[in-house]
Amino acid sequence: MKMMTENFSAEIMDMEQLDEVSGGHYDETCKDTEFLKDIGLVDISHSEFVAFFCSGPARTTAATGWSKVGISFIGNYRSINEYYYNGKRIFRDEAMKIACQKKGVKLTDLSLHKYSSYYSYY
C-alpha cells in the first residue's frame, strides 16, 4: 500500500504565492480603512457588513489613505489587494510599516493583529 505522501509532491509557497491565495478581499480592505483611520490618514472606516454589499466606498477610502503616504492601492472584492511603493509591489504588512513610519506612529503602539483579516496571513 502506497503512502498518501507518495502520491503528492510537496510544494512550498513563497510569500507572494501565499498572498495570491490568502490575501485580499473586501474584509481586508475594511481592516485597511480601520488602520488608516487609527493612524490619522482617513476620517472614516468601513465595516465588513456594509462593504460586503457595496465595497466601492471602502476601496476609495483605503486608496485615499494609502496615497497620503505614497502607497498606491488596488482593492479587489474577491481577490488579492495590491500595494505599490515607489513603483514596486509590496506586501500589506510592509505598507502598514511604511505608513506608521511616515506618520510617526510606533508599531508597538498599535496592535497590528487587530487589522488582520480572516483572509490575510499578516
Secondary structure, DSSP 8 states (H G I E B T S, - for coil): ---GGGGS------HHHHHHHHS-SHHHHHHHHHHHHHTTS-S----HHHHHH--HHHHHHHHHHHHTTTEEEE--SSS--EEEETTEEE-HHHHHHHHHHHHT--GGGS-GGGG--TT---
